């Protein structure tokens, strides 16, 4: 019997055991796939001290938004959505970092890729090698193995050759997807090549992993470890202004990624404080009121 993509797929168990292993309004989750999805943070010791001590420390991330887990055979091969930022910068407290993004994770190998926009509250807090940005800036971050995070603020790329000027109150499309072959303008390529894109600009191309098990659309506020969950005034609108809805990649072929609009997903329910999340389908908003 055929099932629509947003319906429950019966599980392999008998007597009601494992009766739902995949659906957009339900989820099955292997214990090994506990999400680690978070931006990485270095404290007020500054970048040189953070580098010397092993870069980022695990902070106290405060999450808000939507999330979806894969089932046994319904893996994710991409994540994308347009996101509209507010008309002003975020208002943050203390040594905090905050982002709005789409993200995909493979926790089995410690893999992460995410892109969107974000801001640090001051010059003593930063993200990975990126350092601080006290005004909203587009970014990406990825990890091939857990604790090996890398990122870039996209006002200036890693070669200092080009930039994507930030636009307040204006939606841009953010995409991270697995492709076949090589990325435009890059020799990087293989069977597990992923590209990160802001609108039509290819910001990153690298070999990651075949697929993701966990995807997110939403925000995060990260603080120094032990400081507890913090709040801020920040927001993002996913799929607003007639832009691209929140979508997952169902598969990849020579003709490109097959995309499906996510119509049912749960609100993030762990480590949350002060978040407001409206309902799917898109457009939906994610905000923290400080």
VEXVO-58108 format. One line per 5 residues: number of its first residue (from 0); their letters; for each residue x, y, z of C-alpha. Coordinates in nm, 2 decimals. Each point is the difference from the previous one (the first is absolute). Last residue first. Example, Ala and Ser with C-alpha at 12.3 -4.5 7.8 and 13.67 -1.06 7.14 Angstrom:
REM VEXVO-58108
1	SA	1.37,-0.11,0.71; -0.14,-0.34,0.07
This chain:
REM VEXVO-58108
289	XXXXX	1.42,3.86,2.58; -0.29,-0.05,-0.23; 0.12,-0.31,-0.18; -0.13,-0.06,-0.35; -0.07,-0.26,-0.25
284	XXXXX	-0.25,0.07,-0.28; -0.19,-0.22,-0.24; -0.08,0.03,-0.37; -0.01,-0.29,-0.04; -0.23,-0.29,0.09
279	XXXXX	0.05,0.00,0.29; -0.09,0.18,0.32; 0.15,0.29,0.19; 0.30,-0.02,0.23; 0.05,0.22,0.30
274	XXXXX	0.31,-0.05,0.21; 0.08,0.12,0.35; 0.20,-0.29,0.12; 0.08,-0.33,-0.16; 0.24,-0.28,0.09
269	XXXXX	-0.21,-0.28,-0.15; -0.34,0.02,-0.17; 0.08,0.11,-0.36; -0.34,0.05,-0.16; -0.12,-0.31,-0.18
264	XXXXX	-0.02,-0.04,-0.37; -0.29,-0.01,-0.25; -0.02,0.16,-0.35; 0.36,-0.03,-0.12; 0.02,0.08,-0.37
259	XXXXX	0.17,-0.28,-0.19; 0.31,0.05,-0.22; 0.16,-0.25,-0.25; 0.37,0.10,-0.04; 0.14,0.03,-0.34
254	XXXXX	-0.04,-0.14,-0.35; 0.30,-0.24,0.04; -0.17,-0.13,0.32; -0.05,0.09,0.36; -0.27,-0.10,0.25
249	XXXXX	-0.27,0.13,0.23; 0.15,0.34,0.06; -0.20,0.18,0.27; -0.19,0.32,-0.04; -0.09,0.31,0.21
244	XXXXX	-0.19,0.22,-0.24; 0.17,0.21,-0.27; -0.11,0.36,-0.01; -0.34,0.15,-0.04; 0.08,0.28,0.23
239	XXXXX	0.06,-0.24,0.29; 0.13,-0.36,-0.03; 0.17,0.00,0.34; -0.03,0.32,0.20; 0.29,0.07,0.24
234	XXXXX	0.01,0.16,0.34; 0.22,0.14,0.27; -0.03,0.18,0.34; 0.21,-0.20,0.24; -0.02,-0.28,0.26
229	XXXXX	0.27,-0.19,0.19; 0.01,-0.37,0.11; 0.25,-0.06,0.27; 0.34,0.16,0.07; 0.18,-0.33,0.05
224	XXXXX	0.15,-0.02,-0.35; 0.03,0.34,-0.16; -0.31,0.10,-0.19; -0.18,-0.11,-0.32; -0.34,0.13,-0.13
219	XXXXX	-0.15,-0.21,-0.27; -0.26,0.05,-0.27; -0.21,-0.20,-0.24; -0.03,-0.25,-0.28; 0.14,-0.34,0.10
214	XXXXX	0.09,-0.33,-0.16; 0.10,-0.34,0.15; 0.11,-0.32,-0.17; 0.23,0.14,-0.27; 0.13,-0.16,-0.32
209	XXXXX	0.31,-0.13,-0.18; 0.27,0.18,0.21; 0.22,0.30,-0.05; 0.20,0.09,-0.31; 0.02,0.37,-0.04
204	XXXXX	-0.14,0.30,-0.19; -0.07,0.33,0.17; -0.15,0.34,-0.07; -0.16,-0.08,-0.34; -0.19,0.33,-0.07
199	XXXXX	-0.34,-0.06,-0.17; -0.21,0.09,0.31; 0.25,-0.08,0.28; 0.14,-0.34,-0.08; 0.17,-0.28,0.19
194	XXXXX	0.11,-0.29,-0.22; 0.05,-0.36,0.11; 0.21,-0.27,-0.17; -0.05,-0.36,0.11; 0.06,-0.19,-0.32
189	XXXXX	0.29,0.22,-0.08; 0.10,0.36,-0.08; 0.21,0.29,0.09; 0.16,0.15,-0.31; -0.20,0.32,0.05
184	XXXXX	-0.14,0.27,-0.22; -0.35,-0.15,0.00; -0.01,-0.30,0.23; 0.12,-0.34,-0.12; -0.17,-0.32,-0.07
179	XXXXX	-0.34,-0.11,0.15; -0.15,0.22,0.26; -0.08,0.00,0.37; -0.19,0.30,0.12; 0.03,0.30,0.23
174	XXXXX	-0.22,0.29,-0.11; -0.08,0.35,0.13; -0.24,0.22,-0.21; 0.00,0.37,0.09; -0.28,0.20,0.15
169	XXXXX	0.03,0.38,0.05; -0.07,0.17,0.34; 0.37,0.10,0.03; 0.23,-0.07,-0.29; 0.35,-0.12,0.06
164	XXXXX	0.26,0.05,-0.26; 0.13,-0.33,-0.15; 0.38,0.03,-0.04; 0.28,-0.09,-0.24; 0.37,-0.05,-0.01
159	XXXXX	0.12,-0.02,0.36; 0.10,-0.36,-0.07; -0.21,-0.13,0.30; -0.30,0.21,-0.11; -0.08,0.35,0.11
154	XXXXX	-0.35,0.10,0.11; -0.06,-0.38,0.00; 0.11,-0.07,0.36; 0.17,-0.33,-0.03; 0.00,-0.33,0.19
149	XXXXX	0.20,-0.30,0.12; -0.08,-0.25,0.27; 0.22,-0.30,0.09; -0.17,-0.08,0.33; -0.21,-0.27,-0.16
144	XXXXX	0.15,-0.12,-0.33; -0.07,0.15,-0.34; -0.14,0.32,0.16; -0.16,0.29,-0.18; -0.09,0.36,0.04
139	XXXXX	-0.14,0.26,-0.23; -0.06,0.37,0.04; -0.20,0.31,-0.10; 0.06,0.30,0.22; -0.20,0.19,0.26
134	XXXXX	0.21,0.26,0.18; 0.24,-0.05,0.28; 0.19,-0.26,-0.20; 0.27,-0.19,0.20; 0.27,-0.25,-0.09
129	XXXXX	-0.04,-0.24,-0.28; 0.25,-0.26,0.11; -0.27,-0.17,0.20; -0.28,0.24,0.11; 0.08,0.30,0.21
124	XXXXX	-0.05,0.18,0.33; 0.23,0.27,0.13; -0.08,0.25,-0.28; -0.35,0.05,0.10; -0.36,-0.14,-0.03
119	XXXXX	0.07,-0.24,-0.29; -0.22,-0.01,-0.30; -0.17,-0.25,-0.24; -0.13,-0.08,-0.34; -0.07,-0.33,-0.18
114	XXXXX	0.19,-0.31,-0.07; 0.05,-0.34,0.15; 0.20,-0.32,-0.05; 0.07,-0.26,0.27; 0.18,-0.33,0.03
109	XXXXX	0.09,-0.18,0.32; 0.02,-0.34,-0.18; -0.31,-0.16,0.14; -0.15,0.35,0.08; -0.06,0.07,-0.37
104	XXXXX	-0.14,0.35,0.01; -0.18,0.25,-0.23; -0.06,0.37,0.07; -0.21,0.29,-0.10; 0.08,0.32,0.17
99	XXXXX	-0.07,0.29,0.24; 0.30,0.07,0.22; 0.10,0.14,0.34; 0.33,0.04,0.18; 0.03,0.11,0.36
94	XXXXX	0.26,0.15,0.23; -0.25,0.21,0.20; -0.35,0.08,-0.14; -0.13,0.02,-0.35; -0.22,0.24,-0.20
89	XXXXX	0.00,-0.13,-0.36; 0.07,0.26,-0.27; -0.29,0.19,-0.16; -0.26,-0.05,-0.27; -0.04,-0.37,0.09
84	XXXXX	0.14,-0.28,-0.22; -0.20,-0.18,-0.27; 0.10,-0.36,-0.05; -0.05,-0.19,-0.33; 0.02,-0.38,0.06
79	XXXXX	0.23,-0.29,-0.07; 0.11,-0.34,0.12; 0.16,-0.28,-0.19; 0.05,-0.37,-0.04; -0.22,-0.11,0.29
74	XXXXX	-0.05,-0.37,0.07; -0.32,-0.19,-0.04; 0.12,-0.36,0.03; 0.01,-0.06,0.38; -0.18,0.31,0.10
69	XXXXX	0.11,0.36,-0.01; -0.04,0.26,0.27; -0.17,0.34,-0.02; 0.05,0.33,0.18; -0.18,0.33,0.03
64	XXXXX	0.11,0.31,0.18; 0.16,0.12,0.32; 0.33,-0.11,0.17; 0.19,0.14,0.30; 0.36,-0.12,-0.01
59	XXXXX	0.20,-0.02,0.32; 0.36,0.00,-0.12; 0.23,-0.28,-0.10; 0.34,0.16,-0.04; 0.14,0.09,-0.34
54	XXXXX	0.37,0.02,-0.09; 0.23,-0.26,0.14; 0.17,0.19,0.28; 0.24,0.18,-0.22; -0.26,0.09,-0.25
49	XXXXX	-0.23,0.14,0.27; 0.29,0.20,0.15; 0.08,0.15,-0.34; -0.37,0.06,-0.07; -0.09,0.19,0.31
44	XXXXX	0.01,-0.09,0.37; -0.36,0.13,0.00; -0.14,-0.33,-0.11; 0.00,-0.21,-0.31; -0.33,-0.15,-0.14
39	XXXXX	-0.11,-0.26,-0.23; -0.34,0.00,-0.17; -0.22,-0.29,0.10; -0.15,-0.32,-0.12; 0.11,-0.28,0.23
34	XXXXX	-0.31,-0.21,-0.07; -0.05,-0.35,0.15; 0.05,-0.23,-0.30; 0.15,-0.29,0.19; -0.33,-0.07,0.17
29	XXXXX	-0.15,-0.07,-0.34; -0.30,0.24,-0.06; -0.34,-0.06,-0.15; -0.21,0.31,-0.07; -0.35,0.13,-0.04
24	XXXXX	-0.17,0.28,-0.18; 0.23,-0.01,-0.30; -0.02,-0.38,0.01; 0.24,-0.29,0.06; 0.04,-0.30,0.22
19	XXXXX	-0.36,-0.03,0.12; -0.12,-0.34,0.14; 0.33,-0.07,0.17; -0.18,-0.26,0.22; -0.38,0.00,-0.08
14	XXXXX	-0.03,-0.38,0.03; 0.27,-0.07,-0.24; 0.30,0.21,-0.10; 0.12,0.10,-0.35; -0.15,0.35,0.01
9	XXXXX	-0.30,0.14,-0.18; 0.08,0.32,-0.20; -0.18,0.30,0.14; -0.12,0.26,-0.25; 0.18,0.31,-0.12
4	XXXXX	0.16,-0.16,-0.30; -0.33,-0.15,-0.12; -0.03,-0.38,0.04; -0.02,-0.27,-0.27; -0.14,-0.34,0.10
